[in-house]
Amino acid sequence: MRNIDDNIDFFFEKPNSWIDDRRKFSNLYLLRRDIYTCFGINPTTGEKIDYGVLWPGAMSVLAGIDLLGKYYFGQDDIGKVGPRFKGYFEKYINNIDSEIIYQFRNSLLHSFGLYSYKLDKKTKKRIEYSFGLTAHGNILVSKLNESFYLIDILTLWRAFEKSINLYLNDLKNSSDLKTNFNNVFRYYSITDMS
């Protein structure tokens, strides 16, 4: 059994490392390698490859925010997905666009589409979100009208990668965050490819 610092090092292994005969990988490591591949980059060498799959890449980034939200808050309670996602996003990415990106997450991960809605708690009216995608690497969210948002998925990916380092730094220096990390490590940490 490894100690918590070894588990942290294992979980946050850089995606550019690869060992051919290895069997156990961290879920975050595999997710990040898949994201690189989806965005047309060889995760080991950093070189461009001939293909990319942008929607699955964006979905993987959003799943990564979900995953790290579980670790950050130390729980995976079913009714707390939104607060976890938005809480991690606000802490490590930005505190302006969390609801929009959460709705974007819902539209892609639940429907493989670009439409989502929520009910306003006070008025019980439907608040709609429609999305367009771009990959210019500039502004994360551009609001084009009352309910239409343009999401730059390259900017989202870069923000996610930056958030990993920010969270890791906080994690290494906080006993509370280490406890939270440990609470979910056994459930969402290792993929055995035996």
N, C-alpha and C positions, 0 to 999 in steps of 0.2 A: 504494500500500500504506500503510495507516494504521499508526501506532506503537501499542504495546501500551496506552497510556493512552487513546488514541482508541477502540481496540477495546473496552476496558472500558466507556467511556462509552456506546458504541453498544449493547453487549450489555445493560447495565443501564438502558436508557432507561425512564423512568416510563411506566406503561401508560395514563396519562390524556392523553398527547399523541397527536395524529392529524393527518396531512397527507394530503389526498385523493389527490394525484397521485404519491405515493411508491410505490416498487416494492420496496425492500429493507428487511427488518425483522429484528430479532434474534429468535431462537427464544424466548428468555425473555420478551421484550416481547409477542409474540403469545400465548404461553401464559398470561401474567398477564391479558391482555385477555379471553381466553376464560374464565379462572377467574372474573373479575368477572361476566361475562355469565351463566355457569352459576349463580352465586349471586344472580342477579336484580338486578344493578347495571350501569348503563351505564358502561363503563370510561372514557369520555371526560368525562362530566359528574358521575359519582358518584351520579346519581339512580336511584331504584328503577325497575325495569321490571316489566312484567306477568307475567313468567315466569321460571322457573329450572329447572335440571336438576341436582339435587344430587349424584347418583352420578357423573356425568361431571365435575362440579366437584371432588369428592373425588379422583377418579382423576387429574385434571389436577394437583392439588396434589402428589400422590404422585409423579407423573412429574416435576414440578418439583424435588422433593427429589432424585430420581435424577439429573436433569440437573446440578444444582449440585454433587452429589457427584462427578461426573466432573470438573468444573472444579476443585473443591477439592483432589482427589487427583491431578489431572493425568493421568488414564488412564481407559480404558474397557474394561479387560480383562474378558473374559466371566466368569471364575470369581470375580470380586471385586465383584459387584453388591451383595451383602448387606453386606460390610464397608464399602463406599463409602457406601451409603445410611445405614447405622447410624452410621458415623463422622461424616458431615455432620450428621445428626440430633442426635447427642450433643453435638457442638461448638456448634451454633447454635440448637437448639430445647430439648432437655432430655436428660439422661443417664439417665433412669429408664425411659422408655417406648419406647426405640428398637426393641427386639425385637418388642413388640406392634404398633407401627405398621408395622414391616417386614412382619410376617405379615398385617396388614390390607392393605398394599400388594399382597402376593402374592395375597390372596383376590380383591381387586377387579380388578387388572390382568391376572391370568392366567385367572380363571374368571368374572368379572363376578358374583361371589358374595360371601358373607360367612362363608366357612369356609376355613381353612388348617391345615396341620400341618407339623411337622418331626420328624425322628428325633433322639432324644437320642443324642449321640455315644458316651456310655459304656454306657448300658443298651440302646441300639437300640430303645427303645420310642417309640411315636408320642406326640408332644405336640400336642394339638389346640387350635385357636383358633377360636372362633365370635364373630361380631360383630353388634352392633346399632348403629344410627346415630341420632344426635340432632343437632339444630341449635339449641341454646339459647345457645351462646357462653359456656359456663362451664368445666367440667373436661374436659381433653383425653381422658383415659382413666379410666373407672370399671370396676373389676373387680367383676362381679356374682356370679360363682361361680368354680370352679376353672378353667374354660376359656372363660367367656363375658365379653366386654368390650364396654362401650358407648363408642363413639367419637363425640366431638362434632366434626363436620366444620367448623363455623364457627370453633371454637377452633383446629383444625388449620390452617385457611386463614390465620387471623391470625398464628399462630406461624410459618408459612412466610413470610409477608410480612415479619415482623420479622426473620427469619433472613437474608433477602436483604440488608437494610441492615447487619446485623452482619457478614456475610461480605464485602460490598462494602468496608466500612471496613477490615477486616483485609487484603483484597486490595490496596487502594491503598497500604498501608503495609508490604508484605512482598514482597521480591524473589523469594523461594521460591514464594509463592502466585501471583505474576505468571508465573513460569516454568510452573507447573502449568496456569494458565489458558491460556497460550499453546500448551501441548501439545495441547489439545483444541479450541481456538477454530476451527480450520479445518474441523473435522468437525461441530460442533454449534452453529453460531452464526447463520448467515444463511439466511433464506428469501426467495427472489426471486419476487415475484408479477408478473413481466412478462407 
